[in-house]
Amino acid sequence: MILWSCSKPESKTTKDVPEITSEVIPEKHAEPASKPRDRESQSVFEEREFALDAIPNELHYDGKAKDGAHWKDNLGEHWLLISEKKAGASFDPGHVSNLYAACWRNTENGWQQQWQIKDFNQKDWESRSYMDGTIKLSDLDKDGIAESLFIYQLGQDGLDPTDFKLMLHVNNVKYAIRGTLASEESDIGEVDKMKPDKAFDEIDPMFKKYAIEEWSGMAKKWNANLR
């Protein structure tokens, strides 16, 4: 189950474990941010240093921060954070393994959330885990507005293939690739499925090409580690 919204996130603490670990809410797209009128004007995309201990106090998020990105572009300064909430052991009643991601932009009125993703485990044996090192920033269309990308996995019980999601945001609109790869169990056989969102057809083909290349690179590393 995945929830996508622009609502204000909850607090930063991890003390409270939610009573409900899953809910079915349809995914939504954010309204695209306005682009500069003149693409040929001075484009600014500057990736800045990211550190967990440097996250602004004004950014409130769920769970424990795992990774993120920090940059400045034509729309201003941005922070992207990925966090997880874990509680209990897999297969135990009440097991929680949720993933959260959000992006903020610094405006005249302070930090404003641009988009948010929440993905909850629906069964006690499921998990949601960020794939380390998969956050990437780009400016493929050279408009001075950065795109962000990351990948996470939706683990099962170890006996089934593993599902993954790639999330690409272009002007605050989400474009996803969903797919399945083999698990660590060698007797499962070869599994390599990938399905890009139809929404990719509504934007420049280079974004879909880029997302597929990133997915393929992840899949190659994943399969190599199973050998």
Sequence and secondary structure as in RCSB ss.txt:
>XXXX:A:sequence
MILWSCSKPESKTTKDVPEITSEVIPEKHAEPASKPRDRESQSVFEEREFALDAIPNELHYDGKAKDGAHWKDNL
GEHWLLISEKKAGASFDPGHVSNLYAACWRNTENGWQQQWQIKDFNQKDWESRSYMDGTIKLSDLDKDGIAESLF
IYQLGQDGLDPTDFKLMLHVNNVKYAIRGTLASEESDIGEVDKMKPDKAFDEIDPMFKKYAIEEWSGMAKKWNAN
LR
>XXXX:A:secstr
 EEEE S    S  S   S                 S TTS   EEEE   GGGS TT   SSEEEEEEEEEETT
EEEEEEEEEEEES TTSTT EEEEEEEEEEEETTEEEEEEEEEE   STT EEEE TT  EEE TT SS  EEEE
EEEEE SSSS EEEEEEEEETTEEEEEEEEE  S GGG   EEEEE GGGGGS HHHHHHHHHHHHHHHHHHHHH
T 
